[in-house]
Amino acid sequence: MALVPLSLIFELMFFFFAMNLWRENVTLERLVAVGLLLFEIPLLTAPQQFFTETGGVLALTSASIPATPLDIFVFADFLLVFIALYRWWSLYDIQRNMKRDRE
Protein backbone atom coordinates (compact mmCIF):
# COMPACT_ATOMS: atom_id res chain seq x y z
CA MET A 1 0.00 0.00 0.00
CA ALA A 2 1.47 3.35 -1.04
CA LEU A 3 1.19 6.22 1.37
CA VAL A 4 1.36 9.94 0.58
CA PRO A 5 4.42 10.94 -1.49
CA LEU A 6 6.96 12.93 0.50
CA SER A 7 7.65 15.58 -2.12
CA LEU A 8 3.93 16.31 -2.52
CA ILE A 9 3.84 17.61 1.04
CA PHE A 10 6.67 20.05 0.29
CA GLU A 11 5.17 21.07 -3.05
CA LEU A 12 1.88 21.99 -1.42
CA MET A 13 3.63 23.65 1.50
CA PHE A 14 5.79 25.81 -0.82
CA PHE A 15 2.74 26.72 -2.91
CA PHE A 16 0.58 27.79 0.05
CA PHE A 17 3.44 29.67 1.72
CA ALA A 18 4.13 31.47 -1.56
CA MET A 19 0.49 32.43 -2.00
CA ASN A 20 0.30 33.75 1.59
CA LEU A 21 3.50 35.76 1.18
CA TRP A 22 2.40 36.97 -2.24
CA ARG A 23 -0.56 38.84 -0.75
CA GLU A 24 1.54 40.82 1.74
CA ASN A 25 2.62 44.40 1.10
CA VAL A 26 6.30 43.96 1.96
CA THR A 27 8.73 43.65 -0.94
CA LEU A 28 10.87 41.02 0.80
CA GLU A 29 7.87 38.76 1.38
CA ARG A 30 6.91 38.97 -2.26
CA LEU A 31 10.46 38.19 -3.30
CA VAL A 32 10.50 35.15 -1.00
CA ALA A 33 7.24 34.04 -2.65
CA VAL A 34 9.00 34.11 -6.02
CA GLY A 35 11.82 32.01 -4.59
CA LEU A 36 9.41 29.45 -3.16
CA LEU A 37 7.66 29.12 -6.50
CA LEU A 38 11.02 28.60 -8.21
CA PHE A 39 12.01 25.94 -5.66
CA GLU A 40 8.81 24.09 -6.49
CA ILE A 41 9.91 23.33 -10.07
CA PRO A 42 12.70 20.87 -9.14
CA LEU A 43 10.29 19.12 -6.79
CA LEU A 44 7.77 18.75 -9.59
CA THR A 45 10.29 17.33 -12.04
CA ALA A 46 11.92 14.92 -9.58
CA PRO A 47 10.47 11.42 -9.17
CA GLN A 48 7.85 11.26 -6.42
CA GLN A 49 9.08 9.29 -3.41
CA PHE A 50 6.56 6.99 -1.72
CA PHE A 51 6.76 4.98 1.45
CA THR A 52 5.17 1.60 0.80
CA GLU A 53 4.44 -1.26 3.10
CA THR A 54 5.44 -4.56 1.56
CA GLY A 55 5.26 -7.52 3.87
CA GLY A 56 5.43 -5.38 7.00
CA VAL A 57 8.61 -3.55 5.92
CA LEU A 58 8.63 0.13 4.93
CA ALA A 59 10.33 0.55 1.57
CA LEU A 60 10.99 3.63 -0.53
CA THR A 61 9.74 3.54 -4.11
CA SER A 62 9.53 6.27 -6.71
CA ALA A 63 7.19 7.16 -9.54
CA SER A 64 7.30 10.09 -11.93
CA ILE A 65 4.48 12.39 -12.98
CA PRO A 66 3.55 11.77 -16.65
CA ALA A 67 5.06 14.25 -19.10
CA THR A 68 1.88 16.04 -20.23
CA PRO A 69 0.54 16.98 -16.78
CA LEU A 70 4.08 17.79 -15.67
CA ASP A 71 4.46 20.24 -18.57
CA ILE A 72 1.20 21.91 -17.58
CA PHE A 73 2.19 22.13 -13.89
CA VAL A 74 5.61 23.62 -14.67
CA PHE A 75 4.13 26.11 -17.15
CA ALA A 76 1.53 27.17 -14.59
CA ASP A 77 4.29 27.58 -12.01
CA PHE A 78 6.27 29.78 -14.42
CA LEU A 79 3.18 31.92 -14.99
CA LEU A 80 2.80 32.32 -11.23
CA VAL A 81 6.48 33.27 -10.99
CA PHE A 82 6.07 35.97 -13.63
CA ILE A 83 2.94 37.32 -11.96
CA ALA A 84 4.71 37.33 -8.58
CA LEU A 85 7.71 39.12 -10.10
CA TYR A 86 5.42 41.73 -11.64
CA ARG A 87 3.61 42.28 -8.35
CA TRP A 88 6.92 42.49 -6.50
CA TRP A 89 8.27 45.04 -8.96
CA SER A 90 5.08 47.12 -8.92
CA LEU A 91 5.16 47.28 -5.10
CA TYR A 92 8.86 48.20 -5.20
CA ASP A 93 8.15 50.89 -7.81
CA ILE A 94 5.27 52.34 -5.76
CA GLN A 95 7.43 52.48 -2.63
CA ARG A 96 10.29 54.06 -4.57
CA ASN A 97 7.98 56.71 -6.05
CA MET A 98 6.49 57.48 -2.63
CA LYS A 99 9.98 57.87 -1.17
CA ARG A 100 11.00 60.17 -4.05
CA ASP A 101 7.84 62.29 -3.61
CA ARG A 102 8.61 62.80 0.09
CA GLU A 103 12.03 64.25 -0.72
N, CA, C and O atoms as a GROMACS GRO file, in nm:
protein
  412
    1MET      N    1   0.084  -0.118   0.000
    1MET     CA    2   0.000   0.000   0.000
    1MET      C    3   0.089   0.124   0.000
    1MET      O    4   0.175   0.138   0.086
    2ALA      N    5   0.068   0.212  -0.094
    2ALA     CA    6   0.147   0.335  -0.104
    2ALA      C    7   0.083   0.444  -0.020
    2ALA      O    8  -0.038   0.467  -0.027
    3LEU      N    9   0.165   0.509   0.057
    3LEU     CA   10   0.119   0.622   0.137
    3LEU      C   11   0.140   0.751   0.059
    3LEU      O   12   0.173   0.747  -0.059
    4VAL      N   13   0.123   0.863   0.123
    4VAL     CA   14   0.136   0.994   0.058
    4VAL      C   15   0.282   1.015   0.014
    4VAL      O   16   0.373   0.986   0.091
    5PRO      N   17   0.304   1.066  -0.107
    5PRO     CA   18   0.442   1.094  -0.149
    5PRO      C   19   0.503   1.208  -0.065
    5PRO      O   20   0.435   1.304  -0.030
    6LEU      N   21   0.630   1.194  -0.035
    6LEU     CA   22   0.696   1.293   0.050
    6LEU      C   23   0.708   1.428  -0.018
    6LEU      O   24   0.684   1.531   0.045
    7SER      N   25   0.745   1.430  -0.145
    7SER     CA   26   0.765   1.558  -0.212
    7SER      C   27   0.634   1.634  -0.232
    7SER      O   28   0.636   1.756  -0.244
    8LEU      N   29   0.521   1.564  -0.237
    8LEU     CA   30   0.393   1.631  -0.252
    8LEU      C   31   0.365   1.722  -0.133
    8LEU      O   32   0.307   1.830  -0.149
    9ILE      N   33   0.404   1.679  -0.015
    9ILE     CA   34   0.384   1.761   0.104
    9ILE      C   35   0.462   1.892   0.090
    9ILE      O   36   0.408   1.999   0.120
   10PHE      N   37   0.588   1.884   0.045
   10PHE     CA   38   0.668   2.005   0.029
   10PHE      C   39   0.617   2.091  -0.086
   10PHE      O   40   0.620   2.214  -0.076
   11GLU      N   41   0.572   2.030  -0.194
   11GLU     CA   42   0.517   2.107  -0.306
   11GLU      C   43   0.397   2.189  -0.261
   11GLU      O   44   0.388   2.308  -0.291
   12LEU      N   45   0.306   2.127  -0.190
   12LEU     CA   46   0.188   2.199  -0.142
   12LEU      C   47   0.225   2.304  -0.038
   12LEU      O   48   0.170   2.414  -0.038
   13MET      N   49   0.320   2.270   0.048
   13MET     CA   50   0.363   2.365   0.150
   13MET      C   51   0.427   2.488   0.085
   13MET      O   52   0.395   2.600   0.123
   14PHE      N   53   0.517   2.468  -0.012
   14PHE     CA   54   0.579   2.581  -0.082
   14PHE      C   55   0.474   2.665  -0.153
   14PHE      O   56   0.480   2.788  -0.150
   15PHE      N   57   0.378   2.599  -0.217
   15PHE     CA   58   0.274   2.673  -0.291
   15PHE      C   59   0.190   2.758  -0.196
   15PHE      O   60   0.168   2.876  -0.224
   16PHE      N   61   0.144   2.702  -0.086
   16PHE     CA   62   0.058   2.779   0.005
   16PHE      C   63   0.137   2.888   0.078
   16PHE      O   64   0.083   2.996   0.101
   17PHE      N   65   0.262   2.862   0.114
   17PHE     CA   66   0.344   2.967   0.172
   17PHE      C   67   0.366   3.080   0.072
   17PHE      O   68   0.360   3.197   0.108
   18ALA      N   69   0.392   3.045  -0.053
   18ALA     CA   70   0.413   3.147  -0.156
   18ALA      C   71   0.287   3.230  -0.177
   18ALA      O   72   0.296   3.353  -0.190
   19MET      N   73   0.172   3.166  -0.180
   19MET     CA   74   0.049   3.243  -0.200
   19MET      C   75   0.021   3.335  -0.080
   19MET      O   76  -0.028   3.446  -0.098
   20ASN      N   77   0.050   3.289   0.041
   20ASN     CA   78   0.030   3.375   0.159
   20ASN      C   79   0.127   3.492   0.159
   20ASN      O   80   0.088   3.604   0.193
   21LEU      N   81   0.252   3.468   0.122
   21LEU     CA   82   0.350   3.576   0.118
   21LEU      C   83   0.325   3.671   0.002
   21LEU      O   84   0.358   3.790   0.009
   22TRP      N   85   0.267   3.619  -0.104
   22TRP     CA   86   0.240   3.697  -0.224
   22TRP      C   87   0.141   3.810  -0.195
   22TRP      O   88   0.149   3.917  -0.256
   23ARG      N   89   0.048   3.786  -0.104
   23ARG     CA   90  -0.056   3.884  -0.075
   23ARG      C   91  -0.011   3.996   0.019
   23ARG      O   92  -0.083   4.094   0.036
   24GLU      N   93   0.106   3.982   0.080
   24GLU     CA   94   0.154   4.083   0.174
   24GLU      C   95   0.206   4.205   0.100
   24GLU      O   96   0.236   4.199  -0.020
   25ASN      N   97   0.217   4.314   0.171
   25ASN     CA   98   0.262   4.440   0.110
   25ASN      C   99   0.405   4.475   0.151
   25ASN      O  100   0.437   4.593   0.168
   26VAL      N  101   0.488   4.376   0.167
   26VAL     CA  102   0.630   4.396   0.196
   26VAL      C  103   0.708   4.336   0.080
   26VAL      O  104   0.683   4.222   0.040
   27THR      N  105   0.803   4.411   0.025
   27THR     CA  106   0.874   4.365  -0.094
   27THR      C  107   0.952   4.237  -0.068
   27THR      O  108   0.959   4.150  -0.155
   28LEU      N  109   1.011   4.223   0.050
   28LEU     CA  110   1.087   4.102   0.080
   28LEU      C  111   0.998   3.979   0.081
   28LEU      O  112   1.039   3.873   0.033
   29GLU      N  113   0.878   3.991   0.135
   29GLU     CA  114   0.787   3.876   0.138
   29GLU      C  115   0.745   3.835  -0.002
   29GLU      O  116   0.732   3.716  -0.030
   30ARG      N  117   0.725   3.931  -0.088
   30ARG     CA  118   0.691   3.897  -0.226
   30ARG      C  119   0.809   3.834  -0.299
   30ARG      O  120   0.791   3.745  -0.382
   31LEU      N  121   0.929   3.879  -0.268
   31LEU     CA  122   1.046   3.819  -0.330
   31LEU      C  123   1.068   3.676  -0.280
   31LEU      O  124   1.109   3.590  -0.357
   32VAL      N  125   1.041   3.651  -0.154
   32VAL     CA  126   1.050   3.515  -0.100
   32VAL      C  127   0.945   3.426  -0.166
   32VAL      O  128   0.971   3.308  -0.191
   33ALA      N  129   0.828   3.480  -0.195
   33ALA     CA  130   0.724   3.404  -0.265
   33ALA      C  131   0.773   3.360  -0.402
   33ALA      O  132   0.746   3.248  -0.445
   34VAL      N  133   0.844   3.447  -0.472
   34VAL     CA  134   0.900   3.411  -0.602
   34VAL      C  135   1.001   3.297  -0.586
   34VAL      O  136   1.001   3.202  -0.665
   35GLY      N  137   1.085   3.307  -0.483
   35GLY     CA  138   1.182   3.201  -0.459
   35GLY      C  139   1.117   3.068  -0.428
   35GLY      O  140   1.162   2.964  -0.476
   36LEU      N  141   1.011   3.070  -0.348
   36LEU     CA  142   0.941   2.945  -0.316
   36LEU      C  143   0.879   2.883  -0.440
   36LEU      O  144   0.881   2.761  -0.456
   37LEU      N  145   0.823   2.966  -0.527
   37LEU     CA  146   0.766   2.912  -0.650
   37LEU      C  147   0.874   2.855  -0.742
   37LEU      O  148   0.851   2.756  -0.812
   38LEU      N  149   0.993   2.915  -0.741
   38LEU     CA  150   1.102   2.860  -0.821
   38LEU      C  151   1.154   2.730  -0.762
   38LEU      O  152   1.194   2.641  -0.837
   39PHE      N  153   1.156   2.718  -0.630
   39PHE     CA  154   1.201   2.594  -0.566
   39PHE      C  155   1.103   2.480  -0.589
   39PHE      O  156   1.139   2.363  -0.573
   40GLU      N  157   0.981   2.512  -0.626
   40GLU     CA  158   0.881   2.409  -0.649
   40GLU      C  159   0.906   2.333  -0.779
   40GLU      O  160   0.866   2.217  -0.791
   41ILE      N  161   0.969   2.396  -0.876
   41ILE     CA  162   0.991   2.333  -1.007
   41ILE      C  163   1.079   2.208  -0.996
   41ILE      O  164   1.043   2.106  -1.054
   42PRO      N  165   1.193   2.212  -0.926
   42PRO     CA  166   1.270   2.087  -0.914
   42PRO      C  167   1.194   1.977  -0.841
   42PRO      O  168   1.213   1.859  -0.870
   43LEU      N  169   1.109   2.014  -0.746
   43LEU     CA  170   1.029   1.912  -0.679
   43LEU      C  171   0.927   1.849  -0.773
   43LEU      O  172   0.899   1.730  -0.763
   44LEU      N  173   0.873   1.929  -0.863
   44LEU     CA  174   0.777   1.875  -0.959
   44LEU      C  175   0.843   1.780  -1.058
   44LEU      O  176   0.786   1.677  -1.094
   45THR      N  177   0.964   1.814  -1.101
   45THR     CA  178   1.029   1.733  -1.204
   45THR      C  179   1.100   1.610  -1.148
   45THR      O  180   1.130   1.517  -1.222
   46ALA      N  181   1.126   1.608  -1.019
   46ALA     CA  182   1.192   1.492  -0.958
   46ALA      C  183   1.091   1.378  -0.942
   46ALA      O  184   0.971   1.403  -0.930
   47PRO      N  185   1.139   1.254  -0.943
   47PRO     CA  186   1.047   1.142  -0.917
   47PRO      C  187   0.985   1.153  -0.778
   47PRO      O  188   1.052   1.190  -0.682
   48GLN      N  189   0.857   1.122  -0.770
   48GLN     CA  190   0.785   1.126  -0.642
   48GLN      C  191   0.828   1.008  -0.556
   48GLN      O  192   0.827   0.895  -0.603
   49GLN      N  193   0.863   1.034  -0.433
   49GLN     CA  194   0.908   0.929  -0.341
   49GLN      C  195   0.790   0.885  -0.254
   49GLN      O  196   0.723   0.968  -0.193
   50PHE      N  197   0.765   0.757  -0.250
   50PHE     CA  198   0.656   0.699  -0.172
   50PHE      C  199   0.712   0.604  -0.068
   50PHE      O  200   0.809   0.532  -0.093
   51PHE      N  201   0.651   0.604   0.049
   51PHE     CA  202   0.676   0.498   0.145
   51PHE      C  203   0.570   0.391   0.120
   51PHE      O  204   0.451   0.421   0.117
   52THR      N  205   0.611   0.270   0.101
   52THR     CA  206   0.517   0.160   0.080
   52THR      C  207   0.540   0.053   0.185
   52THR      O  208   0.650   0.036   0.238
   53GLU      N  209   0.434  -0.017   0.214
   53GLU     CA  210   0.444  -0.126   0.310
   53GLU      C  211   0.432  -0.257   0.233
   53GLU      O  212   0.325  -0.290   0.181
   54THR      N  213   0.541  -0.329   0.226
   54THR     CA  214   0.544  -0.456   0.156
   54THR      C  215   0.586  -0.564   0.254
   54THR      O  216   0.703  -0.571   0.293
   55GLY      N  217   0.494  -0.645   0.294
   55GLY     CA  218   0.526  -0.752   0.387
   55GLY      C  219   0.568  -0.703   0.525
   55GLY      O  220   0.650  -0.766   0.591
   56GLY      N  221   0.512  -0.590   0.568
   56GLY     CA  222   0.543  -0.538   0.700
   56GLY      C  223   0.670  -0.455   0.706
   56GLY      O  224   0.707  -0.410   0.815
   57VAL      N  225   0.738  -0.433   0.595
   57VAL     CA  226   0.861  -0.355   0.592
   57VAL      C  227   0.835  -0.228   0.512
   57VAL      O  228   0.779  -0.233   0.403
   58LEU      N  229   0.876  -0.112   0.567
   58LEU     CA  230   0.863   0.013   0.493
   58LEU      C  231   0.973   0.021   0.388
   58LEU      O  232   1.091   0.008   0.422
   59ALA      N  233   0.936   0.042   0.266
   59ALA     CA  234   1.033   0.055   0.157
   59ALA      C  235   1.008   0.187   0.086
   59ALA      O  236   0.897   0.241   0.091
   60LEU      N  237   1.109   0.238   0.020
   60LEU     CA  238   1.099   0.363  -0.053
   60LEU      C  239   1.094   0.333  -0.202
   60LEU      O  240   1.187   0.274  -0.257
   61THR      N  241   0.986   0.372  -0.267
   61THR     CA  242   0.974   0.354  -0.411
   61THR      C  243   0.951   0.491  -0.475
   61THR      O  244   0.913   0.586  -0.406
   62SER      N  245   0.972   0.500  -0.603
   62SER     CA  246   0.953   0.627  -0.671
   62SER      C  247   0.870   0.608  -0.797
   62SER      O  248   0.870   0.502  -0.860
   63ALA      N  249   0.799   0.712  -0.831
   63ALA     CA  250   0.719   0.716  -0.954
   63ALA      C  251   0.721   0.858  -1.005
   63ALA      O  252   0.721   0.952  -0.926
   64SER      N  253   0.724   0.876  -1.134
   64SER     CA  254   0.730   1.009  -1.193
   64SER      C  255   0.592   1.052  -1.240
   64SER      O  256   0.506   0.969  -1.273
   65ILE      N  257   0.572   1.183  -1.242
   65ILE     CA  258   0.448   1.239  -1.298
   65ILE      C  259   0.458   1.225  -1.450
   65ILE      O  260   0.564   1.250  -1.506
   66PRO      N  261   0.351   1.186  -1.519
   66PRO     CA  262   0.355   1.177  -1.665
   66PRO      C  263   0.392   1.311  -1.729
   66PRO      O  264   0.368   1.417  -1.670
   67ALA      N  265   0.448   1.306  -1.847
   67ALA     CA  266   0.505   1.425  -1.910
   67ALA      C  267   0.403   1.535  -1.939
   67ALA      O  268   0.433   1.652  -1.917
   68THR      N  269   0.286   1.501  -1.988
   68THR     CA  270   0.188   1.604  -2.023
   68THR      C  271   0.138   1.682  -1.903
   68THR      O  272   0.142   1.805  -1.907
   69PRO      N  273   0.093   1.618  -1.795
   69PRO     CA  274   0.054   1.698  -1.678
   69PRO      C  275   0.172   1.772  -1.617
   69PRO      O  276   0.155   1.883  -1.566
   70LEU      N  277   0.291   1.713  -1.622
   70LEU     CA  278   0.408   1.779  -1.567
   70LEU      C  279   0.438   1.908  -1.643
   70LEU      O  280   0.472   2.009  -1.582
   71ASP      N  281   0.426   1.903  -1.776
   71ASP     CA  282   0.446   2.024  -1.857
   71ASP      C  283   0.347   2.132  -1.818
   71ASP      O  284   0.384   2.250  -1.806
   72ILE      N  285   0.223   2.094  -1.797
   72ILE     CA  286   0.120   2.191  -1.758
   72ILE      C  287   0.149   2.249  -1.620
   72ILE      O  288   0.135   2.370  -1.600
   73PHE      N  289   0.190   2.166  -1.525
   73PHE     CA  290   0.219   2.213  -1.389
   73PHE      C  291   0.338   2.309  -1.389
   73PHE      O  292   0.335   2.412  -1.321
   74VAL      N  293   0.443   2.276  -1.463
   74VAL     CA  294   0.562   2.362  -1.467
   74VAL      C  295   0.530   2.493  -1.538
   74VAL      O  296   0.576   2.598  -1.495
   75PHE      N  297   0.453   2.488  -1.645
   75PHE     CA  298   0.413   2.611  -1.715
   75PHE      C  299   0.328   2.700  -1.625
   75PHE      O  300   0.348   2.821  -1.621
   76ALA      N  301   0.235   2.640  -1.552
   76ALA     CA  302   0.153   2.717  -1.459
   76ALA      C  303   0.239   2.778  -1.349
   76ALA      O  304   0.215   2.891  -1.307
   77ASP      N  305   0.339   2.705  -1.303
   77ASP     CA  306   0.429   2.758  -1.201
   77ASP      C  307   0.509   2.876  -1.256
   77ASP      O  308   0.529   2.975  -1.186
   78PHE      N  309   0.556   2.865  -1.382
   78PHE     CA  310   0.627   2.978  -1.442
   78PHE      C  311   0.536   3.099  -1.456
   78PHE      O  312   0.581   3.212  -1.434
   79LEU      N  313   0.411   3.079  -1.491
   79LEU     CA  314   0.318   3.192  -1.499
   79LEU      C  315   0.302   3.258  -1.363
   79LEU      O  316   0.299   3.380  -1.353
   80LEU      N  317   0.290   3.176  -1.258
   80LEU     CA  318   0.280   3.233  -1.123
   80LEU      C  319   0.407   3.307  -1.084
   80LEU      O  320   0.401   3.409  -1.016
   81VAL      N  321   0.522   3.257  -1.127
   81VAL     CA  322   0.648   3.327  -1.099
   81VAL      C  323   0.650   3.463  -1.167
   81VAL      O  324   0.688   3.563  -1.106
   82PHE      N  325   0.609   3.469  -1.292
   82PHE     CA  326   0.607   3.597  -1.363
   82PHE      C  327   0.508   3.694  -1.301
   82PHE      O  328   0.536   3.813  -1.289
   83ILE      N  329   0.392   3.645  -1.261
   83ILE     CA  330   0.294   3.732  -1.196
   83ILE      C  331   0.349   3.782  -1.062
   83ILE      O  332   0.333   3.899  -1.029
   84ALA      N  333   0.413   3.693  -0.987
   84ALA     CA  334   0.471   3.733  -0.858
   84ALA      C  335   0.583   3.835  -0.878
   84ALA      O  336   0.594   3.930  -0.801
   85LEU      N  337   0.665   3.814  -0.981
   85LEU     CA  338   0.771   3.912  -1.010
   85LEU      C  339   0.712   4.048  -1.048
   85LEU      O  340   0.763   4.152  -1.005
   86TYR      N  341   0.607   4.047  -1.126
   86TYR     CA  342   0.542   4.173  -1.164
   86TYR      C  343   0.484   4.244  -1.042
   86TYR      O  344   0.500   4.365  -1.026
   87ARG      N  345   0.418   4.166  -0.956
   87ARG     CA  346   0.361   4.228  -0.835
   87ARG      C  347   0.470   4.278  -0.742
   87ARG      O  348   0.455   4.384  -0.680
   88TRP      N  349   0.581   4.204  -0.733
   88TRP     CA  350   0.692   4.249  -0.650
   88TRP      C  351   0.750   4.378  -0.705
   88TRP      O  352   0.776   4.472  -0.629
   89TRP      N  353   0.770   4.384  -0.837
   89TRP     CA  354   0.827   4.504  -0.896
   89TRP      C  355   0.732   4.622  -0.885
   89TRP      O  356   0.776   4.734  -0.859
   90SER      N  357   0.603   4.600  -0.903
   90SER     CA  358   0.508   4.712  -0.892
   90SER      C  359   0.506   4.767  -0.750
   90SER      O  360   0.499   4.889  -0.732
   91LEU      N  361   0.511   4.681  -0.649
   91LEU     CA  362   0.516   4.728  -0.511
   91LEU      C  363   0.646   4.803  -0.485
   91LEU      O  364   0.645   4.908  -0.420
   92TYR      N  365   0.757   4.752  -0.535
   92TYR     CA  366   0.886   4.820  -0.520
   92TYR      C  367   0.882   4.957  -0.588
   92TYR      O  368   0.932   5.055  -0.534
   93ASP      N  369   0.824   4.963  -0.706
   93ASP     CA  370   0.815   5.089  -0.781
   93ASP      C  371   0.727   5.189  -0.707
   93ASP      O  372   0.760   5.307  -0.701
   94ILE      N  373   0.616   5.144  -0.652
   94ILE     CA  374   0.527   5.234  -0.576
   94ILE      C  375   0.600   5.289  -0.454
   94ILE      O  376   0.592   5.409  -0.426
   95GLN      N  377   0.670   5.202  -0.381
   95GLN     CA  378   0.743   5.248  -0.263
   95GLN      C  379   0.855   5.344  -0.301
   95GLN      O  380   0.881   5.440  -0.230
   96ARG      N  381   0.922   5.317  -0.412
   96ARG     CA  382   1.029   5.406  -0.457
   96ARG      C  383   0.973   5.542  -0.497
   96ARG      O  384   1.034   5.645  -0.466
   97ASN      N  385   0.860   5.544  -0.566
   97ASN     CA  386   0.798   5.671  -0.605
   97ASN      C  387   0.749   5.750  -0.484
   97ASN      O  388   0.760   5.872  -0.480
   98MET      N  389   0.694   5.679  -0.384
   98MET     CA  390   0.649   5.748  -0.263
   98MET      C  391   0.767   5.808  -0.188
   98MET      O  392   0.757   5.919  -0.136
   99LYS      N  393   0.878   5.737  -0.184
   99LYS     CA  394   0.998   5.787  -0.117
   99LYS      C  395   1.053   5.909  -0.191
   99LYS      O  396   1.096   6.006  -0.128
  100ARG      N  397   1.051   5.906  -0.325
  100ARG     CA  398   1.100   6.017  -0.405
  100ARG      C  399   1.008   6.139  -0.390
  100ARG      O  400   1.057   6.252  -0.388
  101ASP      N  401   0.877   6.117  -0.378
  101ASP     CA  402   0.784   6.229  -0.361
  101ASP      C  403   0.800   6.296  -0.226
  101ASP      O  404   0.776   6.417  -0.214
  102ARG      N  405   0.841   6.220  -0.123
  102ARG     CA  406   0.861   6.280   0.009
  102ARG      C  407   0.983   6.371   0.013
  102ARG      O  408   0.989   6.464   0.093
  103GLU      N  409   1.080   6.345  -0.074
  103GLU     CA  410   1.203   6.425  -0.072
  103GLU      C  411   1.189   6.556  -0.139
  103GLU      O  412   1.285   6.633  -0.144
   0.00000   0.00000   0.00000
